[in-house]
């Protein structure tokens, strides 16, 4: 992957004509997603290589620190070393029965909306 030393400031102008928000081509940008959930609910984010992160509801919300790259349509989360880890799945549901009763969410659409503002 080639990264520019300076972010490209251009946006996809035609996207606005199609009713979608214009997206930046500057690489991954923060696209935090907050999902209103009652206590006892959690979300699991599955990353590349089957690594799973679990986020529990706090104060009625689950906060997911997603990032979105408009050029590649990739959703990611930064690891502790600052490396983008690709997201491959998002599952939310009751914590004790998450895998049995949880619901898969469209993480790409959520991150795209959050990145567009």
C-alpha positions as CSV (number, residue, x, y, z in Angstrom):
1,X,0.0,0.0,0.0
2,X,1.3,3.4,-0.9
3,X,0.7,6.3,1.6
4,X,1.1,9.9,0.7
5,X,3.3,12.1,2.9
6,X,0.6,14.8,2.7
7,X,-3.1,13.8,2.9
8,X,-5.0,14.4,-0.3
9,X,-7.5,17.1,0.3
10,X,-9.7,16.3,-2.6
11,X,-13.1,14.8,-2.0
12,X,-15.5,12.7,-4.1
13,X,-17.6,15.5,-5.4
14,X,-19.9,13.3,-7.5
15,X,-21.0,11.5,-4.3
16,X,-23.1,14.5,-3.3
17,X,-24.9,14.4,-6.6
18,X,-26.0,10.9,-5.8
19,X,-27.4,11.8,-2.5
20,X,-24.5,10.4,-0.5
21,X,-22.1,12.5,1.5
22,X,-18.8,13.4,0.0
23,X,-15.9,11.4,1.4
24,X,-12.3,12.3,1.8
25,X,-9.5,10.4,0.0
26,X,-7.0,11.1,2.8
27,X,-6.8,7.6,4.1
28,X,-8.3,6.1,7.3
29,X,-10.2,8.7,9.4
30,X,-11.8,8.4,12.8
31,X,-15.4,7.1,12.5
32,X,-16.4,6.4,16.1
33,X,-19.8,4.7,16.4
34,X,-22.0,4.8,19.5
35,X,-24.8,2.3,19.7
36,X,-27.6,2.8,22.3
37,X,-27.9,-0.4,24.3
38,X,-29.3,-1.3,27.7
39,X,-27.0,-2.6,30.4
40,X,-26.0,-6.2,30.0
41,X,-25.5,-5.9,26.2
42,X,-22.2,-6.1,24.5
43,X,-20.7,-5.8,21.0
44,X,-17.9,-7.9,19.5
45,X,-15.7,-6.6,16.8
46,X,-14.0,-9.4,14.8
47,X,-10.7,-8.3,13.3
48,X,-8.6,-9.9,10.6
49,X,-6.9,-13.1,11.7
50,X,-9.9,-14.0,14.0
51,X,-9.0,-11.6,16.8
52,X,-12.1,-10.5,18.7
53,X,-12.6,-7.3,20.8
54,X,-15.5,-7.1,23.1
55,X,-17.1,-3.7,24.1
56,X,-19.7,-3.7,26.9
57,X,-22.5,-1.2,27.3
58,X,-21.7,1.7,29.7
59,X,-24.3,4.3,30.6
60,X,-26.7,2.8,28.0
61,X,-24.2,2.9,25.1
62,X,-21.5,0.9,23.4
63,X,-18.7,3.0,22.0
64,X,-16.7,1.5,19.1
65,X,-13.5,3.3,18.0
66,X,-13.9,2.5,14.3
67,X,-11.9,4.1,11.5
68,X,-12.9,4.3,7.8
69,X,-10.8,4.6,4.6
70,X,-13.1,5.9,1.8
71,X,-10.6,4.9,-0.9
72,X,-10.6,1.3,-0.1
73,X,-13.9,1.1,1.8
74,X,-12.0,-0.5,4.7
75,X,-13.2,-0.3,8.3
76,X,-10.5,-0.7,10.9
77,X,-9.5,-0.2,14.6
78,X,-6.0,0.9,15.6
79,X,-4.1,-1.5,17.8
80,X,-1.9,-0.4,20.6
81,X,1.1,0.1,18.2
82,X,-1.0,2.4,15.9
83,X,-1.4,-0.3,13.2
84,X,-4.8,-0.4,11.4
85,X,-6.5,-3.8,12.0
86,X,-9.2,-4.5,9.5
87,X,-12.7,-5.2,10.9
88,X,-14.4,-8.2,9.5
89,X,-17.6,-8.4,11.6
90,X,-19.7,-6.7,14.2
91,X,-22.1,-8.6,16.5
92,X,-24.2,-7.0,19.2
93,X,-26.6,-8.6,21.7
94,X,-27.2,-9.8,25.3
95,X,-23.8,-10.4,27.0
96,X,-24.4,-13.9,28.4
97,X,-26.0,-15.1,25.1
98,X,-24.2,-12.9,22.6
99,X,-23.4,-15.6,20.0
100,X,-26.8,-17.3,20.4
101,X,-29.1,-14.2,20.3
102,X,-26.8,-11.4,19.0
103,X,-27.4,-9.6,15.7
104,X,-24.8,-8.9,13.0
105,X,-24.7,-5.2,12.1
106,X,-23.4,-3.6,8.9
107,X,-20.2,-2.1,10.4
108,X,-19.2,-0.7,7.0
109,X,-22.4,1.4,6.7
110,X,-22.1,2.6,10.3
111,X,-18.5,3.6,9.9
112,X,-19.2,5.3,6.5
113,X,-22.0,7.4,8.0
114,X,-19.9,8.3,11.1
115,X,-16.9,9.4,8.9
116,X,-19.1,11.5,6.7
117,X,-20.4,13.4,9.7
